[in-house]
Each structure stands twice: as structure tokens, then as C-alpha cells.
Amino acid sequence: MATNKVTTNVIDMSGNTGGLVWAKGTTAQRPTGVAGDLRLNTTDSRLEYKDNADWKRFSEGAAADPSVAVSYLVVAGGGAGGTFYGAGAGAGGLRTSYGSTSGGGASAESSLTLALSTNYTVTVGAGAAGNGSPATTVASRKGSDSVFNTITSEGGGGGATGGAGGAAYLTGGNGGSGGGAWTNQGAGTGTTSQGFGGGTGTNLGGYSEVNGGGGGASAAGQNASSAAGNGGAGLSVSITGASVGYAGGGGAGGPEAGSGDGTFGTATEGGGNGGYSTVGQENGTSGTANTGGGGGGGSAGVLAGSVGVSGSGGSGVVILRYPNTFTITVGSGLTSSTATDGSDKVTTFTAGTDSISFS
């Protein structure tokens, strides 16, 4: 293409209502240029010029790298259920900026604006491990926290456990969502804007205890009545492009045989069901991996000294959604996958801890 050179001192465009069309391209496409060159940077939609050393915006210093707006879902690991007519465990705390609702009945949070080429921490919390020992403390049944930069979701509280010989931990554990209680003891509390508390238990007479369900992201654990309490409802979030349920509380284990045999607390959105007093069914089920669901409580067995194993908490998850014009770099300590949904990318972290950055 021929180049036309204007040799007059003044170009008069006062009668033209249009505008000049500048050379344009992304930050990555910047030419070396010479002093005085002008172009439109399409990465941040700003005019910039070349001085003797650098590309700069008009009336500003050196052209700053643009930022990226990131929506997030951060779910912590769920707690483990209790044993010996065990209560259900609380779900991992849930915080999200995507959609209209976050955990604990709060409104969705604001997305984060992050600088490019800067490291940010991501940690996926593990679920607490269930076991069959009545003498395991509630504190040991709490799930692990999940983290994305400044956003931390707290691990789910453990379900209360009874115990032979007085080795009992009857109060539900506090956490993102609280664990259920044994008999009429106190239920665990949830964390504000992350989840709800657990349910309470009751005694039907003699050794026939029925106990509370674990709290979930959208509802408290059910109080026991004539049957073990169900886990509190979790929350469905569509950050991946599909609606998925997260952070349901665990159901409580059922009472001993002869006093509601076969009954147990149920769960949804990744929570585990309680066990019940039928041979081979005493164990609570575990929360679903990468949902933060609370583990189900174990039941007392029909055989003397038989105690059901409590369900483990489901591991947490961190999901980030951002414009597909950006690229994420993930540290080797994290397990992740990235998919495209419309004009956005969605990166899901399912295990580990490390740094990430955007470019």
C-alpha cells in the first residue's frame, strides 16, 4: 500500500464529524515503535503513545497492565459424622460471587479484580476422616479450610458422638456449617455468610437416643424427634455453566435396634446419610468429593459393642470463572482443569495448595 505524506503544517478537519482510526492491537502485539507513534491498545481500550523508552497512556505514567475480574466459588472440606448414634456433620463453608445467593443465606459477594502477572494462593480443603472410635474428639472431626486469595471458607464442624464408658463428646462442632448434637446437648454453630448450625437430638427413653443433622449452606440441620435428624440443605451454584449442589449437611445415625430400627438421617447436595442399626448398615456414608458435604453419623449396631463408622466429610473445591481472553498459570501443587463456557473460562481446583496467576 502506498503511503501518503502530508507536508502542510496544519491539517484542518474541523468540518468532519467523524474521527481518526488509529493503528490498533493487543498489549502483546505492541510494535517496538519509535517516539511519537500512536496506537489503540485493544486489551484495555486505551490510546497510548511511544516516548523514548516506553508505551504510555495519555496524561498517565507508563501504561499499566490491565486487571482481570474473577468470579469464584470457594467451598471448604466437610466435617466427619459422629459415632455411636452419631450426629451428622456440618458442611464446609460456602462463599461465592456467582449468582444471587451465597452460603448462610447471604447475598452473593463481589467478584475480585486481580492484577496480571501476580501470584495468588489457592488451597482446596480436605474433608475430615470418619472413624469408629467413640472417644474421638469433635475437634478432630472438623474439615479443612479452602482459600482463594482473600476469600477463606471454614471447614465444616464435626458431628457429636456418644461413647461407651463415658467417653462422649456430645456437643456438635462449630465450623462453616455446624455439626449436629447428641441428645439435648448444644449443636455446633455455622459461620456468618457461609453456612448454618446443626440440629439437636433427643432421648426416646433408655438408650434410645436420636440425634441432630449437620448444618448446610442453605439450611440448619434438622432437630431429631422420633427419628434421627436430616442434614441441612446445601446450595446449587451454576458457576461451571451447570447447576451443581454443594455443601449439604450430613444426616444423623439411627438409634439402636428395637427403637426405630432402620431409620436414619438423610442428606442432599453432597452430604452423607447416617447409618442405621441393621447388620452391615451401621456405618454412615461419606460426603461427596469436591462438594464439601458433611459426613453421616454412624449408628449403634445390633450386636453388643458394635459401633458404626462415621462418614468422612467431602473434600472442598475452588472454582474460578473469568473472561476467555485471559490465561491462567497454575502451580504444580494444585490439581485443576479448565473448560470454556460461552465467553468465559472456568478453572476448577479439586486438590492441593499452590499459587496461580493470570496473563
C-alpha positions as CSV (number, residue, x, y, z in Angstrom):
1,M,0.0,0.0,0.0
2,A,1.3,3.4,-0.9
3,T,2.0,5.9,1.9
4,N,0.7,9.5,1.5
5,K,2.9,12.0,3.3
6,V,1.2,15.3,4.4
7,T,3.7,18.2,4.1
8,T,1.5,21.1,5.3
9,N,1.9,22.5,8.8
10,V,-1.8,22.3,9.6
11,I,-4.4,19.6,8.8
12,D,-7.9,21.2,9.1
13,M,-10.6,18.6,9.9
14,S,-13.0,21.0,11.6
15,G,-15.7,20.3,9.1
16,N,-15.5,16.5,9.6
17,T,-17.9,14.9,12.2
18,G,-16.1,11.5,12.1
19,G,-12.9,10.5,13.7
20,L,-9.4,9.2,13.1
21,V,-8.9,5.5,13.0
22,W,-5.7,4.6,14.8
23,A,-3.5,1.5,14.3
24,K,-4.6,-1.0,16.9
25,G,-3.7,-4.3,18.6
26,T,-3.3,-6.0,22.0
27,T,-0.6,-5.4,24.6
28,A,1.2,-8.5,23.3
29,Q,1.1,-7.1,19.8
30,R,2.8,-3.8,20.6
31,P,5.5,-3.0,18.0
32,T,8.9,-1.8,19.0
33,G,7.9,1.6,17.7
34,V,9.7,5.0,17.7
35,A,9.0,8.1,19.8
36,G,5.7,9.7,18.7
37,D,4.0,6.6,17.5
38,L,0.3,6.3,18.4
39,R,-2.0,3.3,18.7
40,L,-5.1,1.9,20.3
41,N,-4.4,-0.8,22.8
42,T,-7.4,-3.3,22.4
43,T,-6.6,-5.1,25.6
44,D,-7.7,-2.2,27.8
45,S,-9.3,0.0,25.1
46,R,-6.9,2.9,25.8
47,L,-4.9,5.2,23.4
48,E,-1.2,5.0,24.0
49,Y,1.9,6.6,22.6
50,K,5.6,5.8,22.4
51,D,8.1,8.1,24.1
52,N,11.8,7.4,24.0
53,A,11.6,4.4,26.3
54,D,8.1,3.0,26.8
55,W,4.5,2.9,25.6
56,K,2.4,5.3,27.8
57,R,-1.2,6.3,28.1
58,F,-2.1,9.9,27.6
59,S,-1.8,12.0,30.8
60,E,-0.6,9.0,32.7
61,G,2.7,7.3,33.5
62,A,3.8,4.0,32.0
63,A,0.9,2.0,30.6
64,A,-0.3,-0.3,33.5
65,D,-1.0,-3.9,32.8
66,P,-4.8,-4.4,32.8
67,S,-6.6,-6.4,35.5
68,V,-9.0,-9.4,35.3
69,A,-12.4,-9.7,37.0
70,V,-12.7,-13.2,38.6
71,S,-15.9,-14.8,39.9
72,Y,-15.4,-17.5,42.5
73,L,-16.9,-20.4,44.4
74,V,-14.9,-21.4,47.5
75,V,-16.2,-24.5,49.4
76,A,-14.3,-25.9,52.4
77,G,-14.0,-29.6,53.4
78,G,-16.9,-31.1,55.2
79,G,-16.8,-32.4,58.8
80,A,-16.9,-36.1,59.8
81,G,-20.0,-37.5,61.4
82,G,-20.2,-38.8,65.0
83,T,-20.3,-42.4,66.0
84,F,-22.5,-44.4,68.4
85,Y,-25.9,-43.0,67.4
86,G,-23.7,-40.2,65.9
87,A,-24.9,-36.8,64.9
88,G,-24.5,-35.6,61.3
89,A,-21.5,-33.3,60.4
90,G,-21.7,-29.8,59.2
91,A,-20.8,-29.0,55.6
92,G,-17.8,-26.9,54.6
93,G,-18.4,-23.2,54.5
94,L,-19.5,-21.9,51.1
95,R,-18.7,-18.4,49.7
96,T,-19.5,-17.4,46.1
97,S,-19.7,-14.3,44.0
98,Y,-21.6,-16.1,41.2
99,G,-25.4,-15.9,41.1
100,S,-27.5,-14.2,43.7
101,T,-27.0,-16.2,46.9
102,S,-24.0,-17.3,48.9
103,G,-23.8,-19.6,52.0
104,G,-25.7,-18.9,55.2
105,G,-28.5,-17.1,53.4
106,A,-26.3,-14.2,52.5
107,S,-26.3,-12.3,49.2
108,A,-23.6,-13.2,46.6
109,E,-20.3,-11.5,47.2
110,S,-18.5,-9.2,44.8
111,S,-16.1,-10.7,42.3
112,L,-12.4,-10.0,42.7
113,T,-10.4,-7.7,40.5
114,L,-6.9,-9.1,40.2
115,A,-3.7,-7.8,38.7
116,L,-2.0,-9.7,35.9
117,S,1.4,-11.4,36.5
118,T,0.8,-11.6,40.2
119,N,0.7,-14.7,42.4
120,Y,-2.5,-15.6,44.3
121,T,-2.9,-18.5,46.7
122,V,-5.4,-21.3,46.1
123,T,-6.0,-24.1,48.7
124,V,-8.6,-26.9,48.5
125,G,-9.6,-28.1,52.0
126,A,-9.8,-31.8,52.7
127,G,-12.8,-33.4,54.3
128,A,-12.3,-34.8,57.9
129,A,-11.8,-38.5,58.2
130,G,-14.5,-40.6,59.8
131,N,-13.8,-43.5,62.1
132,G,-15.4,-45.9,64.5
133,S,-14.0,-44.7,67.8
134,P,-16.5,-43.1,70.2
135,A,-13.6,-41.4,72.1
136,T,-12.5,-39.2,69.1
137,T,-12.9,-35.6,69.9
138,V,-15.2,-33.3,67.9
139,A,-12.3,-31.1,67.1
140,S,-10.6,-33.9,65.2
141,R,-13.7,-34.2,63.1
142,K,-13.6,-30.7,61.6
143,G,-13.0,-30.2,57.8
144,S,-10.1,-28.1,56.5
145,D,-10.4,-24.6,55.2
146,S,-10.4,-23.7,51.5
147,V,-8.8,-20.4,50.3
148,F,-8.7,-18.2,47.2
149,N,-6.6,-15.1,47.7
150,T,-8.5,-13.1,50.4
151,I,-11.5,-15.5,50.4
152,T,-11.4,-18.2,53.1
153,S,-14.2,-20.7,53.7
154,E,-14.1,-22.5,57.1
155,G,-14.1,-26.3,57.4
156,G,-17.4,-28.0,58.5
157,G,-18.0,-28.8,62.1
158,G,-17.8,-32.4,63.3
159,G,-20.9,-34.3,64.4
160,A,-21.2,-35.1,68.1
161,T,-20.5,-38.6,69.2
162,G,-21.7,-40.7,72.2
163,G,-19.5,-43.2,73.8
164,A,-19.4,-46.2,76.0
165,G,-17.8,-45.8,79.4
166,G,-18.4,-42.1,79.5
167,A,-16.1,-41.3,76.6
168,A,-18.6,-39.0,75.0
169,Y,-18.3,-35.7,73.0
170,L,-21.9,-34.7,73.0
171,T,-21.8,-31.1,71.6
172,G,-21.6,-30.5,67.8
173,G,-18.5,-28.8,66.4
174,N,-18.6,-25.3,65.1
175,G,-17.4,-24.6,61.5
176,G,-18.5,-23.3,58.1
177,S,-21.7,-25.1,58.9
178,G,-22.2,-26.6,62.4
179,G,-22.3,-30.3,63.4
180,G,-25.3,-31.9,64.9
181,A,-25.7,-32.5,68.7
182,W,-26.1,-35.7,70.7
183,T,-29.3,-35.9,72.8
184,N,-30.2,-32.5,74.3
185,Q,-26.7,-31.0,74.1
186,G,-25.7,-27.9,72.1
187,A,-25.4,-28.1,68.4
188,G,-22.5,-26.6,66.5
189,T,-22.9,-23.1,65.0
190,G,-22.2,-22.1,61.4
191,T,-20.1,-19.2,60.2
192,T,-21.9,-16.0,59.1
193,S,-22.3,-15.8,55.3
194,Q,-21.0,-19.4,54.9
195,G,-23.5,-21.9,56.5
196,F,-26.0,-22.8,59.2
197,G,-25.8,-24.6,62.5
198,G,-26.5,-28.2,63.3
199,G,-29.7,-29.8,64.8
200,T,-30.2,-31.0,68.3
201,G,-31.0,-34.5,69.5
202,T,-33.4,-36.1,72.0
203,N,-33.8,-39.2,74.1
204,L,-36.8,-41.5,73.3
205,G,-36.2,-43.4,76.6
206,G,-33.5,-45.6,78.0
207,Y,-30.6,-46.0,75.5
208,S,-32.7,-44.8,72.5
209,E,-31.0,-41.6,71.5
210,V,-31.7,-39.9,68.2
211,N,-29.5,-37.0,67.3
212,G,-29.3,-33.9,65.1
213,G,-28.4,-33.5,61.4
214,G,-25.4,-31.4,60.3
215,G,-25.9,-27.9,59.1
216,G,-25.7,-27.0,55.4
217,A,-25.1,-23.9,53.2
218,S,-28.8,-23.1,52.9
219,A,-30.5,-24.5,56.0
220,A,-29.8,-25.7,59.5
221,G,-29.5,-29.4,60.3
222,Q,-32.8,-30.9,61.3
223,N,-33.6,-31.4,65.0
224,A,-34.3,-35.0,65.9
225,S,-37.8,-36.0,67.0
226,S,-38.9,-39.6,66.7
227,A,-36.2,-40.2,64.1
228,A,-32.7,-39.0,63.5
229,G,-32.3,-35.6,62.0
230,N,-31.6,-35.0,58.3
231,G,-28.8,-32.9,57.1
232,G,-29.4,-29.2,56.2
233,A,-29.8,-28.3,52.6
234,G,-26.8,-27.2,50.5
235,L,-26.8,-24.6,47.7
236,S,-26.9,-25.1,44.0
237,V,-24.4,-22.9,42.1
238,S,-24.1,-22.6,38.3
239,I,-20.6,-21.2,38.0
240,T,-19.4,-24.0,35.8
241,G,-22.3,-23.5,33.4
242,A,-24.4,-26.3,35.0
243,S,-26.3,-26.2,38.3
244,V,-24.4,-28.3,40.9
245,G,-25.3,-28.8,44.6
246,Y,-22.6,-28.1,47.2
247,A,-22.2,-28.1,51.0
248,G,-25.1,-30.2,52.2
249,G,-25.1,-31.3,55.9
250,G,-24.7,-34.9,56.9
251,G,-27.6,-37.0,58.3
252,A,-27.5,-38.4,61.8
253,G,-27.1,-42.1,62.5
254,G,-30.2,-44.0,63.6
255,P,-31.0,-45.4,67.1
256,E,-30.4,-48.9,68.3
257,A,-32.4,-51.9,67.2
258,G,-35.9,-52.1,68.6
259,S,-36.3,-48.3,68.8
260,G,-36.6,-47.2,65.2
261,D,-34.5,-49.9,63.6
262,G,-33.8,-48.9,60.0
263,T,-34.3,-45.2,60.4
264,F,-31.6,-42.7,59.7
265,G,-31.0,-39.1,58.8
266,T,-30.7,-38.4,55.1
267,A,-28.8,-35.7,53.2
268,T,-28.7,-33.8,49.9
269,E,-26.2,-31.6,47.9
270,G,-23.2,-33.8,48.7
271,G,-23.9,-34.7,52.3
272,G,-23.6,-38.3,53.6
273,N,-26.5,-40.3,55.0
274,G,-26.5,-41.6,58.6
275,G,-26.0,-45.3,59.3
276,Y,-28.8,-47.5,60.8
277,S,-28.9,-50.4,63.2
278,T,-29.2,-53.3,60.7
279,V,-26.2,-55.6,60.4
280,G,-23.9,-54.3,57.7
281,Q,-25.6,-50.9,57.6
282,E,-24.3,-49.3,60.7
283,N,-21.8,-47.0,59.0
284,G,-22.6,-43.5,58.0
285,T,-21.8,-42.6,54.3
286,S,-19.2,-40.0,53.4
287,G,-19.8,-36.6,51.9
288,T,-19.3,-36.5,48.1
289,A,-15.8,-35.4,47.0
290,N,-15.4,-31.8,45.9
291,T,-18.8,-30.7,47.3
292,G,-17.8,-30.0,50.9
293,G,-20.7,-32.2,52.1
294,G,-20.8,-33.3,55.8
295,G,-20.3,-36.9,56.7
296,G,-23.2,-39.0,58.0
297,G,-23.3,-40.2,61.6
298,G,-22.7,-43.9,62.5
299,S,-25.4,-45.9,64.2
300,A,-25.1,-48.2,67.2
301,G,-25.2,-51.8,66.0
302,V,-27.5,-54.7,66.8
303,L,-24.6,-56.7,68.3
304,A,-23.2,-55.9,71.7
305,G,-20.3,-53.4,71.4
306,S,-20.9,-52.9,67.7
307,V,-20.4,-49.3,66.6
308,G,-20.9,-47.9,63.2
309,V,-18.1,-46.0,61.5
310,S,-18.9,-42.3,60.8
311,G,-18.8,-40.9,57.3
312,S,-15.9,-38.7,56.2
313,G,-16.5,-35.2,55.1
314,G,-16.4,-34.5,51.4
315,S,-13.4,-32.6,50.1
316,G,-13.9,-28.9,49.2
317,V,-13.5,-27.2,45.8
318,V,-12.4,-23.8,44.4
319,I,-13.9,-22.8,41.1
320,L,-12.9,-19.6,39.2
321,R,-14.7,-18.0,36.2
322,Y,-13.1,-15.3,34.1
323,P,-13.1,-13.9,30.5
324,N,-11.6,-16.3,28.0
325,T,-9.2,-13.6,26.7
326,F,-7.0,-14.3,29.8
327,T,-4.8,-17.3,30.5
328,I,-4.3,-18.9,33.9
329,T,-1.0,-20.4,35.1
330,V,-1.4,-23.0,37.9
331,G,1.3,-24.1,40.3
332,S,2.3,-27.8,40.3
333,G,0.9,-28.3,43.8
334,L,-2.7,-27.9,42.6
335,T,-4.9,-30.4,40.7
336,S,-7.1,-28.5,38.3
337,S,-8.9,-28.5,34.9
338,T,-10.0,-25.6,32.7
339,A,-13.1,-25.6,30.4
340,T,-14.8,-22.9,28.3
341,D,-18.4,-21.8,28.9
342,G,-19.5,-19.2,26.4
343,S,-17.2,-16.2,26.6
344,D,-15.6,-17.3,29.8
345,K,-13.1,-19.9,31.0
346,V,-13.8,-21.9,34.2
347,T,-11.0,-23.4,36.2
348,T,-11.8,-26.0,38.8
349,F,-9.4,-26.9,41.6
350,T,-10.0,-30.2,43.2
351,A,-7.0,-30.8,45.5
352,G,-3.8,-29.2,46.8
353,T,-2.4,-25.8,47.5
354,D,-0.1,-23.5,45.4
355,S,-0.1,-20.2,43.6
356,I,-1.9,-19.1,40.4
357,S,-1.5,-16.1,38.2
358,F,-3.3,-14.6,35.2
359,S,-1.9,-13.1,31.9
